[in-house]
Amino acid sequence: MKLTKWVILAALMLVLSACGPEKEEPTTKSESEEKIEVADVETAEETEEEVEETEEKVEETVEEVPEILYELNEANWTLKPIGAANPKAVLLTIDDAPDKNALEMATTLKELNAPAIFFVNGHFIDTDEEKANLKAIYDMGFSIGNHTQTHVNLKDSSEEEQRVEIIRVNETVEAVTGEKPKFFRAPFGVNTDYSRSLVQSEGMLLMNWTYGYDWEKQYMDAASLTDIMLNTEYLTDGANLLMHDRQWTAEALTGIVEGFRAKGYDFIDPYTIKGIE
């Protein structure tokens, strides 16, 4: 009887404990869940940073397209203004670059804030050093023109020879700078029907010049060259000025630029010339 009471009591206690309220465990996040949430936050932050960096890169690569302000007059190779562009301006061009003085000349022009076209010969951009000089000139913001591979007279060359002379320079310049030349000037100013057609198909603007003197013996010093460039009878609005990669021209360059400005002339930015856009 005594044993039976104990059995009944034990059974009753077991039933009561089974029917009682369950103990709630505290709600906590597992370590793996916490890691997932942290990773999600970090990923979101990284994505936002990447978007911002991409936007900045896009803004940097979008270049402002220069306004077209001048047009080449093939009657005398001067530049005539378009619309409200200043008519009293001249264009600076340097042939036979980059020989021994072109980089110095580009540095001088950059300091003077004077734009110019550097017409290059392929035989002056053969070595790594010469290519580095070309790249430096281009990186300073100067326009690069094609002046043939070996400075031959195109009239004395076959069509295939003319093609090699012109195309090889374009290929080298593009490989070095990432951009093909926008202008072409034939050695001695001599063009052929074939060279004109090829230049046009290559998207270049054919150009000669209005006047130049630095290859003449009497002007192979800075003082006489400066004087003739500023005071020649051929000086006119829009004049297309021909100079070369020469020591005396490099020495005269500052005086020439400052002299034109003293006369009230501006300098034409080659990137504003119609036909290269």
Secondary structure, 3 states (H helix, E strand, C coil): CHHHHHHHHHHHHHHHHHHCCCCCCCCCCCHHHHHHHHHHHHHHHHHHHHHHHHHHHHHHHCCCCCCCCEEEECCCCEEEECCCCCCCEEEEEEEEECCCCHHHHHHHHHHCCCCCEEEECHHHCCCHHHHHHHHHHHHCCCEEEECCCCCCCHHHCCHHHHHHHHHHHHHHHHHHHCCCCCEECCHHHCCCHHHHHHHHHCCCEECCCCEECCCCHHHCCHHHHHHHHHHCCCCCCCCEEEEECCHHHHHHHHHHHHHHHHCCCEECCHHHECCCC
